[in-house]
Amino acid sequence: MPLDRRHFLLQSGSAAAVVALFGQGCASTPAQPSTRPGETLGFTGVPASLRDGIVVPPEYEWQLLYPWGSPTGVAGRMPLFAPDAGNSADDQAVQAGMHHDGMHFFALDASGERGLLVMNHEYTDEQLLHTDGVKEWTAAKVRKSLHAMGVSVIEVRRNGQGWQQVLPSPFARRVHGNTPMRIAGPAAGTPLMRTAANPAGDAVFGTFANCAMGVTPWGTYLTCEENFHGYFGGPKEAARNATPAQRRYGTVAGSQWVEYWRFDERFDLGRHPNEPHRFGWVVEIDPFDATATPVKRTALGRKRQESATCTIAKDGRLVVYMGDDSRFEYIYKFVSRDKVRPGTDAAARAANRHLLDDGTLYAARYDAGGRGKWLELTHGRDGLDAAHGFADQAEVLIHARLAGDVVGATKMDRPEWIAIHPQSGEVYVTLTNNSQRGDAGKPGPDAANPRAANLFGGILRWREDAGDAASTGFSWDHFALAGDPAQPGSGARYPTAGADMFGAPDGLHFDRGGLLWIQTDLSGQVIGKPPYTSLGNNQMLCADPASGRIKRFLTGPNGCEITGCVVTPDRRTLFVNIQHPGEARDDGDTKHNSAWPDGAEPGSARPRSATLAIRRRDGGIVGT
């Protein structure tokens, strides 16, 4: 997930025509055949590369699906992508958004060859989104930008030509920054959620800054509002009036990335200080009902929300694991009050429609010696009271970061995606990096975050006591400390000596066979430069936790992030997103260094985020 400065420089969003093209990647060194078909991690590993394109093992092939600007498939409203970015805000509202991120495949039949791809669109690159960039802001540009974020629901089907988008589709839907939504849970209707436009504090327009995601056992999609703070603003001189809570969440006038506040008054912090409280939540979307109102679930806490990974406790209650993707922020867990009603049909979705509104939120403390504890974030306990600034449980949830401070949770190195091993129940989290660890006035290294100036990040894992996700105690260790082990003082450590190296781990996904797919997000400003030179462009690796082997599977185009990974139920297709190809390497440079996927040379076409469908050429299980 990009850092603040990176977002400030590179805002993007727009739409693209529906495309399903075969493409073939190949390693840039001679390929060695895998030892035998079906062997775990038996594919030919690809080398680290600065090649401006997709590289996959020679045993695999890839297709391009749903690049930015593709029609979503809403009947009667399917505008094609305008290469000059001439699409209107109304067009963008029914086209693929920008910067594809978290994603899930919901099967529509028993074969798994027809389903819904639901994906996030995280942020906007305004230079690409508009024909004249941001030389001048207008209300129309603000509206188009809001429509370029959010979520897409598209229908896809596999046939003899591979995966194709179904157009039109009754399921097709765009959820974006102006979509009406409901607010539910303990914070709904409370004073800090009320605005002039919504005095009841129970409804809001839109979701944006959508990064990682989750899927409920009853078949709904959870999208996570991460860097929402950069879209609220005001005149710089108003920053002196910012409250401690506003400073902690980054909603401070003058620090905005885009000038929404000048043309849409709800983004003006001076006029509507409560509006940012209505963002930073997990949002539940029913992908099977294009008319269903999305719901912001406040019981899960407000933060720069990253991941909402679900599992079921031994007693049948739902457990949701979440990260807060900022330096020195926390890892959280929500345990529902009530048990999950089994099933994934409409009746099950209806039966569980309030399950995420009642429960207990916790923040994690990682102690030395490999033990940890979940600290309850409940009003009236452990200092979460009026004396510490929390009038009620709603304020604990709205200011979950401040609550984590009070109870003494461990300040982490940018916790991002969380994945649960399907057999062992172990929980894995990516800690992307933290270059400020150990700086003057900042927390120093600790057991869970052992490296000062942590440039490369790592993957931490834990096992809940008694194998029960509802436990309040756990044991933990490091699965990997990323980086180049050949660099003196790097502190890199992998589970096996032969593991392929990586940096800035971000996306994580376990497939049903227990293979862990790892995706990286080195900033475009550091790719190819020391000390990151040996890591090449961002990549995806496959790990076998049972053996500790980690093998590089894919490298991406210049400047891109690899993110949003899901394997189909039959394990024969891997969907993955290529986000912000062409991101500039130099701070302040607005020129893109890739034209992927439409152009061969930078500047020949607007780079477009897109989804890949990857399969073995022989139709076998991916990861083998």
DASUL-V258488 format. One record per pair of residues at least 12 apart in sequence whose ideal C-beta (glycine too) atoms are under 6 Angstrom apart, sorted by the first residue. I is the first residue (numbers start at 1). GAP is how many residues later the second one is. If there is no record, write none. Layout:
BEGIN
i->I gap->GAP
i->I gap->GAP
END
This chain:
BEGIN
i->1 gap->210
i->1 gap->324
i->1 gap->415
i->6 gap->517
i->7 gap->220
i->7 gap->223
i->7 gap->250
i->8 gap->249
i->10 gap->115
i->10 gap->573
i->11 gap->113
i->11 gap->114
i->11 gap->115
i->11 gap->246
i->11 gap->247
i->12 gap->86
i->12 gap->112
i->12 gap->113
i->12 gap->116
i->12 gap->117
i->13 gap->85
i->13 gap->111
i->13 gap->116
i->13 gap->132
i->13 gap->135
i->14 gap->54
i->14 gap->55
i->14 gap->71
i->14 gap->84
i->14 gap->114
i->14 gap->115
i->14 gap->134
i->15 gap->53
i->15 gap->54
i->15 gap->66
i->15 gap->72
i->15 gap->77
i->15 gap->80
i->15 gap->81
i->16 gap->51
i->16 gap->52
i->16 gap->53
i->16 gap->54
i->16 gap->65
i->16 gap->80
i->16 gap->592
i->17 gap->53
i->17 gap->63
i->17 gap->64
i->18 gap->52
i->18 gap->53
i->18 gap->147
i->19 gap->45
i->19 gap->48
i->20 gap->43
i->20 gap->45
i->20 gap->144
i->21 gap->43
i->22 gap->41
i->23 gap->39
i->24 gap->37
i->25 gap->29
i->25 gap->30
i->25 gap->31
i->26 gap->32
i->27 gap->19
i->28 gap->21
i->29 gap->18
i->31 gap->13
i->31 gap->27
i->32 gap->12
i->38 gap->586
i->39 gap->585
i->40 gap->504
i->41 gap->503
i->41 gap->508
i->41 gap->510
i->42 gap->582
i->43 gap->14
i->43 gap->16
i->44 gap->13
i->44 gap->14
i->45 gap->506
i->45 gap->507
i->46 gap->506
i->46 gap->509
i->48 gap->487
i->48 gap->488
i->49 gap->487
i->49 gap->506
i->50 gap->478
i->50 gap->486
i->50 gap->487
i->52 gap->505
i->52 gap->506
i->52 gap->542
i->53 gap->504
i->55 gap->500
i->56 gap->498
i->59 gap->557
i->59 gap->558
i->60 gap->554
i->60 gap->556
i->61 gap->556
i->62 gap->550
i->62 gap->552
i->63 gap->99
i->63 gap->100
i->63 gap->550
i->64 gap->533
i->64 gap->546
i->65 gap->546
i->65 gap->548
i->66 gap->30
i->66 gap->88
i->66 gap->545
i->67 gap->541
i->67 gap->543
i->68 gap->28
i->68 gap->30
i->68 gap->540
i->68 gap->541
i->69 gap->12
i->69 gap->26
i->69 gap->27
i->70 gap->26
i->71 gap->24
i->72 gap->22
i->72 gap->80
i->72 gap->82
i->72 gap->100
i->72 gap->102
i->73 gap->81
i->73 gap->94
i->73 gap->95
i->73 gap->96
i->73 gap->99
i->74 gap->20
i->74 gap->98
i->75 gap->93
i->77 gap->17
i->79 gap->12
i->84 gap->47
i->85 gap->45
i->85 gap->46
i->86 gap->45
i->89 gap->51
i->89 gap->54
i->89 gap->55
i->89 gap->58
i->92 gap->52
i->92 gap->55
i->92 gap->56
i->93 gap->54
i->93 gap->81
i->94 gap->80
i->96 gap->56
i->97 gap->24
i->97 gap->51
i->97 gap->52
i->97 gap->53
i->98 gap->23
i->98 gap->26
i->98 gap->50
i->99 gap->22
i->99 gap->23
i->99 gap->24
i->99 gap->480
i->99 gap->481
i->99 gap->510
i->100 gap->19
i->100 gap->464
i->100 gap->477
i->100 gap->479
i->100 gap->509
i->100 gap->511
i->101 gap->19
i->101 gap->21
i->101 gap->110
i->101 gap->462
i->101 gap->463
i->102 gap->18
i->102 gap->110
i->102 gap->111
i->102 gap->462
i->103 gap->16
i->103 gap->461
i->103 gap->463
i->103 gap->474
i->104 gap->14
i->104 gap->111
i->104 gap->462
i->105 gap->12
i->105 gap->461
i->105 gap->463
i->106 gap->181
i->107 gap->462
i->112 gap->456
i->112 gap->457
i->112 gap->458
i->113 gap->45
i->114 gap->43
i->116 gap->37
i->116 gap->39
i->116 gap->55
i->116 gap->171
i->117 gap->37
i->117 gap->39
i->118 gap->35
i->118 gap->103
i->118 gap->169
i->119 gap->33
i->120 gap->31
i->120 gap->90
i->120 gap->93
i->120 gap->103
i->121 gap->28
i->121 gap->29
i->122 gap->88
i->122 gap->89
i->124 gap->21
i->124 gap->24
i->127 gap->463
i->128 gap->478
i->129 gap->19
i->137 gap->122
i->139 gap->124
i->142 gap->118
i->142 gap->121
i->142 gap->122
i->146 gap->31
i->146 gap->32
i->147 gap->29
i->149 gap->28
i->149 gap->59
i->150 gap->25
i->150 gap->26
i->150 gap->57
i->150 gap->60
i->151 gap->24
i->151 gap->72
i->152 gap->22
i->153 gap->18
i->153 gap->20
i->153 gap->134
i->154 gap->18
i->155 gap->14
i->155 gap->16
i->163 gap->450
i->173 gap->117
i->175 gap->119
i->177 gap->29
i->177 gap->31
i->178 gap->27
i->178 gap->28
i->179 gap->27
i->181 gap->23
i->181 gap->113
i->181 gap->115
i->182 gap->21
i->182 gap->111
i->182 gap->113
i->183 gap->19
i->183 gap->21
i->183 gap->113
i->184 gap->111
i->184 gap->173
i->185 gap->112
i->185 gap->113
i->185 gap->114
i->185 gap->172
i->186 gap->112
i->186 gap->113
i->186 gap->207
i->186 gap->208
i->186 gap->211
i->187 gap->111
i->187 gap->207
i->187 gap->210
i->187 gap->211
i->188 gap->14
i->189 gap->12
i->189 gap->13
i->190 gap->204
i->192 gap->82
i->192 gap->85
i->192 gap->206
i->193 gap->84
i->195 gap->77
i->195 gap->79
i->195 gap->80
i->204 gap->74
i->207 gap->18
i->207 gap->76
i->209 gap->16
i->209 gap->17
i->209 gap->18
i->209 gap->19
i->210 gap->13
i->211 gap->13
i->211 gap->15
i->211 gap->95
i->212 gap->12
i->212 gap->94
i->212 gap->95
i->212 gap->205
i->214 gap->94
i->214 gap->95
i->214 gap->96
i->216 gap->94
i->217 gap->123
i->218 gap->126
i->218 gap->130
i->218 gap->131
i->218 gap->134
i->219 gap->125
i->220 gap->64
i->220 gap->66
i->221 gap->64
i->221 gap->66
i->222 gap->60
i->222 gap->62
i->222 gap->86
i->223 gap->60
i->224 gap->58
i->224 gap->81
i->224 gap->82
i->224 gap->84
i->225 gap->54
i->225 gap->55
i->225 gap->56
i->225 gap->80
i->226 gap->78
i->226 gap->79
i->226 gap->80
i->226 gap->99
i->227 gap->77
i->228 gap->51
i->228 gap->52
i->229 gap->20
i->229 gap->21
i->229 gap->22
i->230 gap->27
i->231 gap->29
i->232 gap->19
i->232 gap->35
i->232 gap->37
i->232 gap->44
i->233 gap->20
i->233 gap->23
i->233 gap->28
i->234 gap->19
i->234 gap->27
i->234 gap->34
i->234 gap->35
i->234 gap->36
i->236 gap->18
i->238 gap->15
i->238 gap->32
i->239 gap->13
i->239 gap->14
i->239 gap->15
i->245 gap->154
i->248 gap->153
i->251 gap->25
i->253 gap->16
i->277 gap->121
i->280 gap->22
i->280 gap->23
i->280 gap->25
i->281 gap->15
i->281 gap->21
i->282 gap->15
i->282 gap->18
i->282 gap->23
i->282 gap->26
i->283 gap->13
i->284 gap->13
i->297 gap->59
i->298 gap->99
i->299 gap->58
i->299 gap->60
i->300 gap->34
i->301 gap->31
i->301 gap->60
i->301 gap->96
i->301 gap->99
i->302 gap->96
i->302 gap->98
i->303 gap->21
i->303 gap->97
i->303 gap->98
i->304 gap->20
i->304 gap->21
i->304 gap->22
i->306 gap->17
i->306 gap->19
i->306 gap->110
i->307 gap->15
i->307 gap->16
i->307 gap->110
i->307 gap->111
i->308 gap->12
i->308 gap->14
i->309 gap->12
i->309 gap->109
i->311 gap->109
i->311 gap->158
i->312 gap->28
i->313 gap->155
i->313 gap->156
i->313 gap->157
i->314 gap->154
i->316 gap->23
i->316 gap->24
i->317 gap->18
i->317 gap->19
i->317 gap->22
i->317 gap->153
i->318 gap->18
i->318 gap->22
i->318 gap->37
i->319 gap->16
i->319 gap->150
i->320 gap->14
i->321 gap->12
i->321 gap->97
i->323 gap->92
i->323 gap->93
i->325 gap->89
i->325 gap->91
i->327 gap->87
i->327 gap->107
i->327 gap->109
i->328 gap->83
i->328 gap->115
i->330 gap->33
i->330 gap->74
i->330 gap->79
i->331 gap->33
i->331 gap->84
i->332 gap->31
i->333 gap->29
i->333 gap->41
i->334 gap->25
i->334 gap->27
i->335 gap->24
i->335 gap->25
i->335 gap->135
i->336 gap->19
i->336 gap->23
i->337 gap->21
i->337 gap->22
i->338 gap->17
i->361 gap->16
i->362 gap->12
i->362 gap->13
i->362 gap->14
i->363 gap->12
i->363 gap->14
i->363 gap->41
i->363 gap->46
i->365 gap->44
i->365 gap->45
i->366 gap->44
i->366 gap->82
i->366 gap->110
i->368 gap->79
i->370 gap->105
i->370 gap->106
i->370 gap->107
i->371 gap->104
i->372 gap->102
i->372 gap->104
i->373 gap->100
i->374 gap->98
i->375 gap->32
i->375 gap->34
i->377 gap->19
i->377 gap->26
i->379 gap->13
i->379 gap->14
i->379 gap->17
i->382 gap->25
i->383 gap->23
i->384 gap->12
i->384 gap->19
i->384 gap->22
i->388 gap->18
i->410 gap->38
i->411 gap->32
i->412 gap->19
i->413 gap->18
i->413 gap->21
i->413 gap->36
i->413 gap->41
i->414 gap->18
i->414 gap->20
i->415 gap->14
i->415 gap->16
i->416 gap->14
i->416 gap->16
i->416 gap->90
i->417 gap->13
i->417 gap->90
i->417 gap->91
i->419 gap->89
i->419 gap->90
i->419 gap->91
i->421 gap->89
i->422 gap->88
i->422 gap->90
i->422 gap->92
i->423 gap->91
i->425 gap->42
i->426 gap->35
i->426 gap->37
i->427 gap->35
i->428 gap->31
i->428 gap->33
i->428 gap->80
i->429 gap->31
i->430 gap->29
i->430 gap->75
i->430 gap->76
i->430 gap->78
i->431 gap->26
i->431 gap->27
i->431 gap->29
i->432 gap->25
i->432 gap->72
i->432 gap->74
i->433 gap->21
i->433 gap->22
i->433 gap->24
i->433 gap->71
i->434 gap->20
i->435 gap->18
i->435 gap->20
i->437 gap->15
i->437 gap->17
i->438 gap->14
i->451 gap->40
i->456 gap->26
i->456 gap->27
i->456 gap->47
i->457 gap->25
i->457 gap->47
i->457 gap->48
i->458 gap->20
i->458 gap->22
i->458 gap->23
i->458 gap->24
i->459 gap->20
i->459 gap->21
i->459 gap->46
i->460 gap->18
i->461 gap->18
i->462 gap->12
i->462 gap->14
i->463 gap->12
i->480 gap->14
i->481 gap->12
i->482 gap->20
i->482 gap->21
i->482 gap->23
i->483 gap->20
i->484 gap->17
i->484 gap->50
i->487 gap->44
i->495 gap->53
i->496 gap->52
i->496 gap->53
i->499 gap->51
i->500 gap->41
i->500 gap->50
i->500 gap->51
i->500 gap->52
i->502 gap->18
i->502 gap->39
i->503 gap->19
i->503 gap->32
i->504 gap->16
i->504 gap->17
i->504 gap->18
i->505 gap->13
i->505 gap->15
i->506 gap->13
i->506 gap->15
i->507 gap->12
i->507 gap->56
i->507 gap->58
i->509 gap->56
i->511 gap->56
i->511 gap->60
i->515 gap->27
i->515 gap->108
i->516 gap->27
i->516 gap->29
i->517 gap->25
i->517 gap->48
i->518 gap->23
i->518 gap->25
i->519 gap->21
i->519 gap->43
i->519 gap->44
i->519 gap->46
i->520 gap->18
i->520 gap->19
i->521 gap->40
i->522 gap->16
i->524 gap->35
i->524 gap->59
i->524 gap->60
i->524 gap->61
i->525 gap->60
i->525 gap->62
i->537 gap->18
i->537 gap->19
i->538 gap->18
i->538 gap->22
i->538 gap->23
i->538 gap->24
i->539 gap->13
i->539 gap->16
i->540 gap->13
i->540 gap->14
i->540 gap->22
i->541 gap->12
i->542 gap->81
i->556 gap->22
i->557 gap->24
i->557 gap->37
i->557 gap->39
i->558 gap->35
i->558 gap->36
i->559 gap->22
i->559 gap->23
i->559 gap->24
i->559 gap->34
i->559 gap->35
i->560 gap->18
i->560 gap->20
i->560 gap->21
i->561 gap->18
i->563 gap->14
i->563 gap->16
i->564 gap->13
i->571 gap->50
i->573 gap->40
i->573 gap->42
i->574 gap->40
i->574 gap->48
i->575 gap->36
i->575 gap->38
i->576 gap->36
i->577 gap->34
i->578 gap->32
i->579 gap->30
i->581 gap->13
i->581 gap->15
i->581 gap->26
i->582 gap->12
i->582 gap->25
i->592 gap->15
i->594 gap->13
i->595 gap->12
i->597 gap->13
END
